[in-house]
Amino acid sequence: MKKYFYVINIQYLGYRFHGWQKQPNVKTLHLMVDRTLNFIMEGKYFKSLSSGRTDAMVSAESAAFELFLREPIEDEIAFLELFNFNLPQDIRALDIKEVDEKFNIIQHSKIKEYLYLFTYGEKCHPFCAPIMTTILDDVDIELMKQGAKLFEGENYLKPYCYKPTDNGIYTREILTCELVENTIYNANYFPKKSYILRVRGKGFMRNQIRLMMGTLIDLGKGKLTLQDIEHSLKPESNVKMDYIAPASGLILNKIEFE
């Protein structure tokens, strides 16, 4: 039987969801997407496969999933409009395109970019909570900028993987890791200044970016030094980084496909 393949780009606010992957008795993004597809397709066969899984409360500016069908979509614009009309308000489909059977959304995702949005030194408006982490202590932002750059390039990243095994591949390349002032997100209830950690790479391990961010927060607070981070990135390191920054500040910004 002939099959048809589509890639749908979506964005979502992850604050009220238990991540992407379906789990028993909890509300997840994949569950809501499949429920909506099942409704608008009136029970016809479909299968959806994501390019990757985000954790509970993590948001996305542009994520993607592949849709497998046995019948073609006759009008992609109308399909997208109907999909959006029935999705919950914190999920939005951006576009849809047909691909061929050789396309594999997991293997073809080339580079992912994540942003981590945060501020420090003051208690923020509660409306900031879904996408911004607040560090109540003062931190040394300039030192944190130096620390972020240490992650760039090929490094040993086992200390930045949650519950690593002994046979994982931990020497990986991070293409970009920089801490900059936030000029992307704004609202009248935001603090005067906020910051973004921007990280780009081919793939990331479980909680890797949140562990990196937690390490930078500890650096900014004076609990760690630049030398501590340098040492943690060497193959002979047995350091364990254990501060995982809150999930709600993490945003999947974009995925580049081959």
CYANA upper distance limits for C-alpha pairs under 8 A (distance plus 0.5 A):
  1 MET  CA     70 ARG  CA      7.90
  2 LYS  CA     70 ARG  CA      6.81
  3 LYS  CA     68 PHE  CA      7.34
  3 LYS  CA     69 LEU  CA      6.16
  3 LYS  CA     70 ARG  CA      5.18
  3 LYS  CA     71 GLU  CA      7.48
  4 TYR  CA     68 PHE  CA      6.34
  4 TYR  CA     69 LEU  CA      5.53
  4 TYR  CA     70 ARG  CA      6.46
  4 TYR  CA     71 GLU  CA      7.09
  4 TYR  CA     72 PRO  CA      6.44
  4 TYR  CA     98 GLU  CA      8.25
  4 TYR  CA     99 VAL  CA      8.49
  4 TYR  CA    100 ASP  CA      8.06
  4 TYR  CA    101 GLU  CA      8.12
  5 PHE  CA     66 GLU  CA      7.44
  5 PHE  CA     67 LEU  CA      6.27
  5 PHE  CA     68 PHE  CA      5.42
  5 PHE  CA     69 LEU  CA      6.94
  5 PHE  CA     98 GLU  CA      6.30
  5 PHE  CA     99 VAL  CA      5.93
  5 PHE  CA    100 ASP  CA      6.65
  5 PHE  CA    101 GLU  CA      7.10
  6 TYR  CA     66 GLU  CA      6.10
  6 TYR  CA     67 LEU  CA      5.54
  6 TYR  CA     68 PHE  CA      7.18
  6 TYR  CA     96 ILE  CA      7.16
  6 TYR  CA     97 LYS  CA      5.98
  6 TYR  CA     98 GLU  CA      4.74
  6 TYR  CA     99 VAL  CA      5.95
  7 VAL  CA     64 ALA  CA      7.25
  7 VAL  CA     65 PHE  CA      6.29
  7 VAL  CA     66 GLU  CA      4.99
  7 VAL  CA     67 LEU  CA      6.63
  7 VAL  CA     96 ILE  CA      6.16
  7 VAL  CA     97 LYS  CA      5.97
  7 VAL  CA     98 GLU  CA      6.87
  7 VAL  CA     99 VAL  CA      7.40
  8 ILE  CA     64 ALA  CA      6.11
  8 ILE  CA     65 PHE  CA      6.06
  8 ILE  CA     66 GLU  CA      6.83
  8 ILE  CA     67 LEU  CA      7.81
  8 ILE  CA     93 ALA  CA      7.41
  8 ILE  CA     94 LEU  CA      7.81
  8 ILE  CA     95 ASP  CA      6.26
  8 ILE  CA     96 ILE  CA      4.95
  8 ILE  CA     97 LYS  CA      7.22
  9 ASN  CA     62 SER  CA      6.68
  9 ASN  CA     63 ALA  CA      6.12
  9 ASN  CA     64 ALA  CA      4.83
  9 ASN  CA     65 PHE  CA      7.16
  9 ASN  CA     93 ALA  CA      6.43
  9 ASN  CA     94 LEU  CA      5.85
  9 ASN  CA     95 ASP  CA      5.98
  9 ASN  CA     96 ILE  CA      7.03
 10 ILE  CA     60 ALA  CA      8.39
 10 ILE  CA     61 GLU  CA      8.05
 10 ILE  CA     62 SER  CA      6.06
 10 ILE  CA     63 ALA  CA      5.77
 10 ILE  CA     64 ALA  CA      6.33
 10 ILE  CA     65 PHE  CA      8.49
 10 ILE  CA     91 ILE  CA      7.63
 10 ILE  CA     92 ARG  CA      6.07
 10 ILE  CA     93 ALA  CA      4.71
 10 ILE  CA     94 LEU  CA      5.77
 10 ILE  CA     95 ASP  CA      7.93
 11 GLN  CA     59 SER  CA      8.16
 11 GLN  CA     60 ALA  CA      5.61
 11 GLN  CA     61 GLU  CA      5.27
 11 GLN  CA     62 SER  CA      5.42
 11 GLN  CA     63 ALA  CA      6.47
 11 GLN  CA     91 ILE  CA      6.40
 11 GLN  CA     92 ARG  CA      5.89
 11 GLN  CA     93 ALA  CA      6.96
 11 GLN  CA     94 LEU  CA      7.65
 12 TYR  CA     59 SER  CA      6.15
 12 TYR  CA     60 ALA  CA      5.77
 12 TYR  CA     61 GLU  CA      7.19
 12 TYR  CA     90 ASP  CA      5.96
 12 TYR  CA     91 ILE  CA      4.85
 12 TYR  CA     92 ARG  CA      6.79
 13 LEU  CA     57 MET  CA      8.17
 13 LEU  CA     58 VAL  CA      7.88
 13 LEU  CA     59 SER  CA      5.18
 13 LEU  CA     60 ALA  CA      7.10
 13 LEU  CA     90 ASP  CA      5.86
 13 LEU  CA     91 ILE  CA      7.20
 13 LEU  CA    130 PRO  CA      8.09
 13 LEU  CA    131 ILE  CA      8.47
 14 GLY  CA     18 HIS  CA      8.27
 14 GLY  CA     19 GLY  CA      7.44
 14 GLY  CA     29 LEU  CA      8.39
 14 GLY  CA     56 ALA  CA      7.27
 14 GLY  CA     57 MET  CA      4.81
 14 GLY  CA     58 VAL  CA      5.38
 14 GLY  CA     59 SER  CA      4.83
 14 GLY  CA     60 ALA  CA      7.93
 14 GLY  CA     90 ASP  CA      8.33
 14 GLY  CA    130 PRO  CA      8.29
 14 GLY  CA    248 SER  CA      8.10
 15 TYR  CA     56 ALA  CA      7.79
 15 TYR  CA     57 MET  CA      4.50
 15 TYR  CA     58 VAL  CA      7.12
 15 TYR  CA     59 SER  CA      7.59
 15 TYR  CA    130 PRO  CA      5.87
 15 TYR  CA    131 ILE  CA      8.23
 15 TYR  CA    248 SER  CA      6.92
 16 ARG  CA     57 MET  CA      6.79
 17 PHE  CA     27 LYS  CA      6.14
 17 PHE  CA     28 THR  CA      5.53
 17 PHE  CA     29 LEU  CA      6.84
 17 PHE  CA     56 ALA  CA      6.36
 17 PHE  CA     57 MET  CA      6.37
 18 HIS  CA     26 VAL  CA      7.19
 18 HIS  CA     27 LYS  CA      6.51
 18 HIS  CA     28 THR  CA      5.49
 18 HIS  CA     29 LEU  CA      8.04
 18 HIS  CA     55 ASP  CA      7.32
 18 HIS  CA     56 ALA  CA      4.55
 18 HIS  CA     57 MET  CA      6.95
 19 GLY  CA     28 THR  CA      6.01
 19 GLY  CA     29 LEU  CA      6.82
 19 GLY  CA     53 ARG  CA      7.72
 19 GLY  CA     54 THR  CA      5.87
 19 GLY  CA     55 ASP  CA      4.74
 19 GLY  CA     56 ALA  CA      4.24
 19 GLY  CA     57 MET  CA      6.80
 19 GLY  CA     58 VAL  CA      7.35
 20 TRP  CA     28 THR  CA      5.95
 20 TRP  CA     29 LEU  CA      5.15
 20 TRP  CA     30 HIS  CA      5.73
 20 TRP  CA     31 LEU  CA      8.49
 20 TRP  CA     53 ARG  CA      5.90
 20 TRP  CA     54 THR  CA      5.95
 20 TRP  CA     55 ASP  CA      7.17
 20 TRP  CA     56 ALA  CA      7.98
 21 GLN  CA     28 THR  CA      6.86
 21 GLN  CA     29 LEU  CA      7.53
 21 GLN  CA     30 HIS  CA      6.26
 21 GLN  CA     31 LEU  CA      8.22
 21 GLN  CA     53 ARG  CA      6.80
 21 GLN  CA     54 THR  CA      8.32
 22 LYS  CA     27 LYS  CA      8.37
 22 LYS  CA     28 THR  CA      6.26
 22 LYS  CA     29 LEU  CA      8.07
 22 LYS  CA     30 HIS  CA      6.33
 22 LYS  CA     31 LEU  CA      6.20
 23 GLN  CA     27 LYS  CA      8.24
 23 GLN  CA     28 THR  CA      7.63
 27 LYS  CA     31 LEU  CA      7.29
 27 LYS  CA     32 MET  CA      7.99
 28 THR  CA     32 MET  CA      7.00
 29 LEU  CA     33 VAL  CA      6.65
 30 HIS  CA     34 ASP  CA      6.53
 31 LEU  CA     35 ARG  CA      6.54
 32 MET  CA     36 THR  CA      6.66
 32 MET  CA     87 LEU  CA      7.99
 32 MET  CA     88 PRO  CA      8.36
 33 VAL  CA     37 LEU  CA      6.70
 33 VAL  CA     87 LEU  CA      7.66
 34 ASP  CA     38 ASN  CA      6.46
 34 ASP  CA     48 SER  CA      7.91
 35 ARG  CA     39 PHE  CA      6.76
 36 THR  CA     40 ILE  CA      6.78
 36 THR  CA     83 PHE  CA      7.48
 36 THR  CA     86 ASN  CA      6.76
 36 THR  CA     87 LEU  CA      6.55
 37 LEU  CA     41 MET  CA      6.37
 37 LEU  CA     83 PHE  CA      7.56
 38 ASN  CA     42 GLU  CA      6.41
 38 ASN  CA     43 GLY  CA      5.85
 38 ASN  CA     44 LYS  CA      7.73
 38 ASN  CA     46 PHE  CA      8.43
 39 PHE  CA     43 GLY  CA      7.23
 40 ILE  CA     82 LEU  CA      7.65
 40 ILE  CA     83 PHE  CA      7.42
 40 ILE  CA     86 ASN  CA      8.33
 45 TYR  CA     69 LEU  CA      6.88
 45 TYR  CA     70 ARG  CA      7.19
 46 PHE  CA     67 LEU  CA      7.40
 46 PHE  CA     68 PHE  CA      6.01
 46 PHE  CA     69 LEU  CA      5.42
 46 PHE  CA     70 ARG  CA      7.80
 47 LYS  CA     67 LEU  CA      6.32
 47 LYS  CA     68 PHE  CA      5.54
 47 LYS  CA     69 LEU  CA      7.41
 48 SER  CA     65 PHE  CA      6.97
 48 SER  CA     66 GLU  CA      6.04
 48 SER  CA     67 LEU  CA      5.14
 48 SER  CA     68 PHE  CA      6.78
 49 LEU  CA     65 PHE  CA      5.84
 49 LEU  CA     66 GLU  CA      5.61
 49 LEU  CA     67 LEU  CA      7.17
 49 LEU  CA    105 ILE  CA      8.13
 50 SER  CA     64 ALA  CA      6.62
 50 SER  CA     65 PHE  CA      4.53
 50 SER  CA     66 GLU  CA      6.71
 50 SER  CA    105 ILE  CA      7.59
 50 SER  CA    106 ILE  CA      7.93
 51 SER  CA     63 ALA  CA      8.07
 51 SER  CA     64 ALA  CA      6.41
 51 SER  CA     65 PHE  CA      6.21
 51 SER  CA     66 GLU  CA      8.17
 51 SER  CA    105 ILE  CA      5.74
 51 SER  CA    106 ILE  CA      5.33
 51 SER  CA    109 SER  CA      7.34
 52 GLY  CA    106 ILE  CA      7.49
 54 THR  CA     58 VAL  CA      6.58
 54 THR  CA     59 SER  CA      8.30
 55 ASP  CA    247 ALA  CA      7.87
 56 ALA  CA    247 ALA  CA      7.48
 57 MET  CA    130 PRO  CA      8.15
 57 MET  CA    247 ALA  CA      6.24
 57 MET  CA    248 SER  CA      5.61
 58 VAL  CA    247 ALA  CA      6.04
 58 VAL  CA    248 SER  CA      5.86
 58 VAL  CA    249 GLY  CA      7.69
 58 VAL  CA    250 LEU  CA      5.90
 58 VAL  CA    251 ILE  CA      6.47
 58 VAL  CA    252 LEU  CA      8.23
 59 SER  CA    131 ILE  CA      7.94
 59 SER  CA    248 SER  CA      7.78
 59 SER  CA    250 LEU  CA      6.98
 59 SER  CA    251 ILE  CA      5.24
 59 SER  CA    252 LEU  CA      6.82
 60 ALA  CA    251 ILE  CA      5.52
 60 ALA  CA    252 LEU  CA      4.89
 60 ALA  CA    253 ASN  CA      6.42
 60 ALA  CA    254 LYS  CA      8.40
 61 GLU  CA    251 ILE  CA      7.31
 61 GLU  CA    252 LEU  CA      6.52
 61 GLU  CA    253 ASN  CA      5.35
 61 GLU  CA    254 LYS  CA      7.12
 62 SER  CA    252 LEU  CA      7.14
 62 SER  CA    253 ASN  CA      6.15
 62 SER  CA    254 LYS  CA      5.44
 62 SER  CA    255 ILE  CA      7.49
 63 ALA  CA    252 LEU  CA      7.41
 63 ALA  CA    253 ASN  CA      8.23
 63 ALA  CA    254 LYS  CA      7.03
 63 ALA  CA    255 ILE  CA      7.24
 64 ALA  CA    255 ILE  CA      8.31
 65 PHE  CA    105 ILE  CA      7.60
 66 GLU  CA    105 ILE  CA      6.83
 73 ILE  CA     79 PHE  CA      7.87
 75 ASP  CA     79 PHE  CA      6.69
 76 GLU  CA     80 LEU  CA      6.62
 76 GLU  CA     96 ILE  CA      7.34
 76 GLU  CA     97 LYS  CA      8.33
 77 ILE  CA     81 GLU  CA      6.77
 78 ALA  CA     82 LEU  CA      6.66
 79 PHE  CA     83 PHE  CA      6.56
 80 LEU  CA     84 ASN  CA      6.66
 80 LEU  CA     93 ALA  CA      7.40
 80 LEU  CA     95 ASP  CA      7.54
 80 LEU  CA     96 ILE  CA      7.60
 81 GLU  CA     85 PHE  CA      6.60
 82 LEU  CA     86 ASN  CA      6.96
 83 PHE  CA     87 LEU  CA      6.66
 83 PHE  CA     93 ALA  CA      7.86
 84 ASN  CA     91 ILE  CA      8.50
 84 ASN  CA     92 ARG  CA      6.45
 84 ASN  CA     93 ALA  CA      6.56
 87 LEU  CA     91 ILE  CA      6.75
 87 LEU  CA     92 ARG  CA      7.50
 88 PRO  CA     92 ARG  CA      8.48
 99 VAL  CA    103 PHE  CA      6.93
103 PHE  CA    108 HIS  CA      7.47
104 ASN  CA    108 HIS  CA      6.15
105 ILE  CA    109 SER  CA      6.54
108 HIS  CA    257 PHE  CA      6.10
108 HIS  CA    258 GLU  CA      6.08
109 SER  CA    202 LYS  CA      8.38
109 SER  CA    255 ILE  CA      7.11
109 SER  CA    256 GLU  CA      6.59
109 SER  CA    257 PHE  CA      5.03
109 SER  CA    258 GLU  CA      7.04
110 LYS  CA    202 LYS  CA      6.17
110 LYS  CA    255 ILE  CA      7.77
110 LYS  CA    256 GLU  CA      5.99
110 LYS  CA    257 PHE  CA      5.53
110 LYS  CA    258 GLU  CA      6.32
111 ILE  CA    200 ARG  CA      7.21
111 ILE  CA    201 GLY  CA      5.86
111 ILE  CA    202 LYS  CA      4.95
111 ILE  CA    203 GLY  CA      7.59
111 ILE  CA    255 ILE  CA      6.34
111 ILE  CA    256 GLU  CA      5.60
111 ILE  CA    257 PHE  CA      7.57
112 LYS  CA    200 ARG  CA      6.17
112 LYS  CA    201 GLY  CA      6.13
112 LYS  CA    202 LYS  CA      6.52
112 LYS  CA    203 GLY  CA      7.24
112 LYS  CA    252 LEU  CA      8.11
112 LYS  CA    253 ASN  CA      8.21
112 LYS  CA    254 LYS  CA      6.46
112 LYS  CA    255 ILE  CA      5.10
112 LYS  CA    256 GLU  CA      6.88
113 GLU  CA    198 ARG  CA      7.63
113 GLU  CA    199 VAL  CA      6.15
113 GLU  CA    200 ARG  CA      4.86
113 GLU  CA    201 GLY  CA      7.20
113 GLU  CA    252 LEU  CA      6.78
113 GLU  CA    253 ASN  CA      5.96
113 GLU  CA    254 LYS  CA      5.89
113 GLU  CA    255 ILE  CA      6.99
114 TYR  CA    198 ARG  CA      6.39
114 TYR  CA    199 VAL  CA      5.79
114 TYR  CA    200 ARG  CA      6.97
114 TYR  CA    250 LEU  CA      7.54
114 TYR  CA    251 ILE  CA      6.14
114 TYR  CA    252 LEU  CA      5.06
114 TYR  CA    253 ASN  CA      5.69
114 TYR  CA    254 LYS  CA      7.76
115 LEU  CA    196 ILE  CA      6.64
115 LEU  CA    197 LEU  CA      6.06
115 LEU  CA    198 ARG  CA      5.17
115 LEU  CA    199 VAL  CA      6.97
115 LEU  CA    250 LEU  CA      6.41
115 LEU  CA    251 ILE  CA      5.64
115 LEU  CA    252 LEU  CA      6.94
115 LEU  CA    253 ASN  CA      6.77
116 TYR  CA    132 MET  CA      8.40
116 TYR  CA    196 ILE  CA      5.77
116 TYR  CA    197 LEU  CA      5.43
116 TYR  CA    198 ARG  CA      7.10
116 TYR  CA    213 MET  CA      8.29
116 TYR  CA    249 GLY  CA      5.74
116 TYR  CA    250 LEU  CA      5.01
116 TYR  CA    251 ILE  CA      6.67
117 LEU  CA    131 ILE  CA      7.40
117 LEU  CA    132 MET  CA      5.63
117 LEU  CA    133 THR  CA      6.94
117 LEU  CA    182 ASN  CA      8.07
117 LEU  CA    194 SER  CA      7.71
117 LEU  CA    195 TYR  CA      6.30
117 LEU  CA    196 ILE  CA      5.12
117 LEU  CA    197 LEU  CA      7.21
117 LEU  CA    249 GLY  CA      5.53
117 LEU  CA    250 LEU  CA      7.11
117 LEU  CA    251 ILE  CA      8.39
118 PHE  CA    132 MET  CA      5.58
118 PHE  CA    133 THR  CA      5.05
118 PHE  CA    134 THR  CA      6.24
118 PHE  CA    135 ILE  CA      7.87
118 PHE  CA    194 SER  CA      6.27
118 PHE  CA    195 TYR  CA      5.87
118 PHE  CA    196 ILE  CA      6.88
118 PHE  CA    249 GLY  CA      6.94
119 THR  CA    132 MET  CA      7.82
119 THR  CA    133 THR  CA      6.95
119 THR  CA    134 THR  CA      5.59
119 THR  CA    135 ILE  CA      6.65
119 THR  CA    191 PRO  CA      8.04
119 THR  CA    193 LYS  CA      7.37
119 THR  CA    194 SER  CA      5.02
119 THR  CA    195 TYR  CA      6.47
120 TYR  CA    134 THR  CA      5.96
120 TYR  CA    135 ILE  CA      4.85
120 TYR  CA    136 LEU  CA      5.94
120 TYR  CA    137 ASP  CA      6.92
120 TYR  CA    138 ASP  CA      6.66
120 TYR  CA    139 VAL  CA      7.57
120 TYR  CA    194 SER  CA      8.12
121 GLY  CA    134 THR  CA      8.34
121 GLY  CA    135 ILE  CA      6.80
121 GLY  CA    136 LEU  CA      5.21
121 GLY  CA    137 ASP  CA      5.67
121 GLY  CA    138 ASP  CA      5.45
121 GLY  CA    139 VAL  CA      8.23
122 GLU  CA    134 THR  CA      8.05
122 GLU  CA    135 ILE  CA      8.14
122 GLU  CA    136 LEU  CA      6.03
122 GLU  CA    137 ASP  CA      8.34
123 LYS  CA    134 THR  CA      7.60
123 LYS  CA    136 LEU  CA      7.01
124 CYS  CA    128 CYS  CA      7.22
124 CYS  CA    134 THR  CA      7.52
124 CYS  CA    190 PHE  CA      7.75
124 CYS  CA    191 PRO  CA      7.16
125 HIS  CA    129 ALA  CA      8.29
125 HIS  CA    189 TYR  CA      6.62
125 HIS  CA    190 PHE  CA      7.58
127 PHE  CA    189 TYR  CA      7.95
128 CYS  CA    132 MET  CA      6.03
128 CYS  CA    133 THR  CA      8.43
128 CYS  CA    189 TYR  CA      8.03
128 CYS  CA    190 PHE  CA      7.17
129 ALA  CA    133 THR  CA      7.14
129 ALA  CA    248 SER  CA      7.62
130 PRO  CA    248 SER  CA      6.11
130 PRO  CA    249 GLY  CA      7.86
131 ILE  CA    248 SER  CA      5.73
131 ILE  CA    249 GLY  CA      5.33
131 ILE  CA    250 LEU  CA      7.64
131 ILE  CA    251 ILE  CA      8.23
132 MET  CA    248 SER  CA      6.88
132 MET  CA    249 GLY  CA      4.98
132 MET  CA    250 LEU  CA      8.49
133 THR  CA    246 PRO  CA      7.23
133 THR  CA    248 SER  CA      7.19
133 THR  CA    249 GLY  CA      5.51
137 ASP  CA    221 LYS  CA      7.95
138 ASP  CA    220 GLY  CA      8.44
138 ASP  CA    221 LYS  CA      7.42
139 VAL  CA    217 ILE  CA      7.78
139 VAL  CA    220 GLY  CA      4.92
139 VAL  CA    221 LYS  CA      5.50
139 VAL  CA    222 GLY  CA      8.44
140 ASP  CA    144 MET  CA      6.84
140 ASP  CA    219 LEU  CA      8.44
140 ASP  CA    220 GLY  CA      5.05
140 ASP  CA    221 LYS  CA      7.29
141 ILE  CA    145 LYS  CA      6.70
141 ILE  CA    220 GLY  CA      6.89
142 GLU  CA    146 GLN  CA      7.06
143 LEU  CA    147 GLY  CA      6.75
143 LEU  CA    219 LEU  CA      7.87
143 LEU  CA    220 GLY  CA      6.85
144 MET  CA    148 ALA  CA      6.62
144 MET  CA    179 LEU  CA      7.82
144 MET  CA    216 LEU  CA      6.08
144 MET  CA    217 ILE  CA      7.84
144 MET  CA    219 LEU  CA      6.90
144 MET  CA    220 GLY  CA      6.08
145 LYS  CA    149 LYS  CA      7.15
145 LYS  CA    178 GLU  CA      7.06
145 LYS  CA    179 LEU  CA      5.65
145 LYS  CA    180 VAL  CA      8.06
146 GLN  CA    150 LEU  CA      7.42
146 GLN  CA    226 LEU  CA      8.32
147 GLY  CA    151 PHE  CA      7.97
147 GLY  CA    216 LEU  CA      7.00
147 GLY  CA    219 LEU  CA      8.08
147 GLY  CA    226 LEU  CA      6.49
147 GLY  CA    229 ILE  CA      7.78
148 ALA  CA    152 GLU  CA      8.10
148 ALA  CA    177 CYS  CA      6.17
148 ALA  CA    178 GLU  CA      6.00
148 ALA  CA    179 LEU  CA      6.86
148 ALA  CA    197 LEU  CA      8.38
148 ALA  CA    216 LEU  CA      7.54
149 LYS  CA    177 CYS  CA      6.23
149 LYS  CA    178 GLU  CA      6.46
150 LEU  CA    229 ILE  CA      7.99
150 LEU  CA    230 GLU  CA      7.31
151 PHE  CA    155 ASN  CA      7.65
151 PHE  CA    174 ILE  CA      7.22
151 PHE  CA    177 CYS  CA      6.82
151 PHE  CA    233 LEU  CA      8.37
152 GLU  CA    173 GLU  CA      7.75
152 GLU  CA    174 ILE  CA      5.57
152 GLU  CA    175 LEU  CA      6.41
152 GLU  CA    176 THR  CA      6.19
152 GLU  CA    177 CYS  CA      6.09
153 GLY  CA    173 GLU  CA      5.66
153 GLY  CA    174 ILE  CA      5.68
153 GLY  CA    175 LEU  CA      6.49
153 GLY  CA    176 THR  CA      8.33
154 GLU  CA    171 THR  CA      7.12
154 GLU  CA    172 ARG  CA      5.86
154 GLU  CA    173 GLU  CA      4.54
154 GLU  CA    174 ILE  CA      6.87
155 ASN  CA    171 THR  CA      5.92
155 ASN  CA    172 ARG  CA      6.26
155 ASN  CA    173 GLU  CA      6.85
155 ASN  CA    174 ILE  CA      8.45
155 ASN  CA    233 LEU  CA      6.06
155 ASN  CA    234 LYS  CA      7.30
156 TYR  CA    170 TYR  CA      6.03
156 TYR  CA    171 THR  CA      4.84
156 TYR  CA    172 ARG  CA      7.04
156 TYR  CA    232 SER  CA      8.34
156 TYR  CA    233 LEU  CA      5.37
156 TYR  CA    234 LYS  CA      6.01
156 TYR  CA    235 PRO  CA      5.95
157 LEU  CA    161 CYS  CA      7.48
157 LEU  CA    170 TYR  CA      5.69
157 LEU  CA    171 THR  CA      6.56
157 LEU  CA    172 ARG  CA      7.35
157 LEU  CA    232 SER  CA      8.37
157 LEU  CA    233 LEU  CA      6.47
158 LYS  CA    164 PRO  CA      7.20
158 LYS  CA    170 TYR  CA      5.68
158 LYS  CA    171 THR  CA      8.30
159 PRO  CA    232 SER  CA      7.25
159 PRO  CA    233 LEU  CA      8.28
159 PRO  CA    238 ASN  CA      8.10
159 PRO  CA    239 VAL  CA      6.67
159 PRO  CA    240 LYS  CA      5.44
159 PRO  CA    241 MET  CA      5.99
160 TYR  CA    205 MET  CA      8.45
160 TYR  CA    207 ASN  CA      7.94
160 TYR  CA    208 GLN  CA      5.53
160 TYR  CA    209 ILE  CA      8.20
160 TYR  CA    211 LEU  CA      5.99
160 TYR  CA    212 MET  CA      6.89
160 TYR  CA    240 LYS  CA      8.23
160 TYR  CA    241 MET  CA      6.85
161 CYS  CA    205 MET  CA      6.26
161 CYS  CA    206 ARG  CA      6.14
161 CYS  CA    207 ASN  CA      6.67
161 CYS  CA    208 GLN  CA      5.70
161 CYS  CA    211 LEU  CA      7.93
162 TYR  CA    205 MET  CA      8.32
162 TYR  CA    206 ARG  CA      6.14
162 TYR  CA    207 ASN  CA      6.37
162 TYR  CA    208 GLN  CA      7.65
164 PRO  CA    168 GLY  CA      7.58
173 GLU  CA    201 GLY  CA      7.16
173 GLU  CA    202 LYS  CA      8.14
174 ILE  CA    199 VAL  CA      7.83
174 ILE  CA    200 ARG  CA      6.66
174 ILE  CA    201 GLY  CA      5.35
174 ILE  CA    202 LYS  CA      8.13
175 LEU  CA    199 VAL  CA      8.04
175 LEU  CA    200 ARG  CA      5.89
175 LEU  CA    201 GLY  CA      5.75
176 THR  CA    198 ARG  CA      7.64
176 THR  CA    199 VAL  CA      5.80
176 THR  CA    200 ARG  CA      5.43
176 THR  CA    201 GLY  CA      7.57
177 CYS  CA    197 LEU  CA      7.52
177 CYS  CA    198 ARG  CA      6.11
177 CYS  CA    199 VAL  CA      5.03
177 CYS  CA    200 ARG  CA      7.20
178 GLU  CA    197 LEU  CA      6.22
178 GLU  CA    198 ARG  CA      5.89
178 GLU  CA    199 VAL  CA      7.29
179 LEU  CA    195 TYR  CA      7.52
179 LEU  CA    196 ILE  CA      6.16
179 LEU  CA    197 LEU  CA      4.89
179 LEU  CA    198 ARG  CA      6.81
180 VAL  CA    195 TYR  CA      6.24
180 VAL  CA    196 ILE  CA      5.93
180 VAL  CA    197 LEU  CA      7.02
180 VAL  CA    198 ARG  CA      8.30
181 GLU  CA    193 LYS  CA      7.86
181 GLU  CA    194 SER  CA      6.62
181 GLU  CA    195 TYR  CA      4.82
181 GLU  CA    196 ILE  CA      6.55
182 ASN  CA    193 LYS  CA      7.86
182 ASN  CA    194 SER  CA      5.89
182 ASN  CA    195 TYR  CA      5.03
182 ASN  CA    196 ILE  CA      5.94
186 ASN  CA    190 PHE  CA      6.90
197 LEU  CA    213 MET  CA      8.15
199 VAL  CA    209 ILE  CA      8.28
204 PHE  CA    208 GLN  CA      6.70
204 PHE  CA    209 ILE  CA      8.07
207 ASN  CA    211 LEU  CA      6.53
207 ASN  CA    244 ILE  CA      7.76
208 GLN  CA    212 MET  CA      6.69
209 ILE  CA    213 MET  CA      6.53
210 ARG  CA    214 GLY  CA      6.49
210 ARG  CA    244 ILE  CA      5.70
210 ARG  CA    245 ALA  CA      5.36
210 ARG  CA    246 PRO  CA      7.59
210 ARG  CA    247 ALA  CA      7.62
210 ARG  CA    250 LEU  CA      8.13
211 LEU  CA    215 THR  CA      6.62
211 LEU  CA    241 MET  CA      7.32
211 LEU  CA    242 ASP  CA      7.51
211 LEU  CA    243 TYR  CA      6.56
211 LEU  CA    244 ILE  CA      5.09
211 LEU  CA    245 ALA  CA      6.77
212 MET  CA    216 LEU  CA      6.84
212 MET  CA    244 ILE  CA      8.39
213 MET  CA    217 ILE  CA      6.71
213 MET  CA    244 ILE  CA      7.93
213 MET  CA    245 ALA  CA      6.47
214 GLY  CA    218 ASP  CA      6.79
214 GLY  CA    243 TYR  CA      5.54
214 GLY  CA    244 ILE  CA      5.69
214 GLY  CA    245 ALA  CA      5.13
215 THR  CA    219 LEU  CA      6.64
215 THR  CA    224 LEU  CA      8.21
215 THR  CA    229 ILE  CA      8.41
215 THR  CA    241 MET  CA      7.43
215 THR  CA    243 TYR  CA      7.13
216 LEU  CA    220 GLY  CA      6.60
217 ILE  CA    221 LYS  CA      6.73
218 ASP  CA    222 GLY  CA      6.74
218 ASP  CA    223 LYS  CA      5.56
218 ASP  CA    224 LEU  CA      6.26
219 LEU  CA    223 LYS  CA      6.18
219 LEU  CA    224 LEU  CA      5.06
219 LEU  CA    225 THR  CA      6.32
219 LEU  CA    226 LEU  CA      7.83
220 GLY  CA    224 LEU  CA      8.38
224 LEU  CA    228 ASP  CA      6.62
224 LEU  CA    229 ILE  CA      8.16
225 THR  CA    229 ILE  CA      7.25
226 LEU  CA    230 GLU  CA      6.77
227 GLN  CA    231 HIS  CA      6.56
228 ASP  CA    232 SER  CA      6.71
229 ILE  CA    233 LEU  CA      7.04
230 GLU  CA    234 LYS  CA      7.64
231 HIS  CA    237 SER  CA      6.91
232 SER  CA    237 SER  CA      5.95
232 SER  CA    238 ASN  CA      7.93
232 SER  CA    239 VAL  CA      6.26
233 LEU  CA    237 SER  CA      7.42
246 PRO  CA    250 LEU  CA      8.46
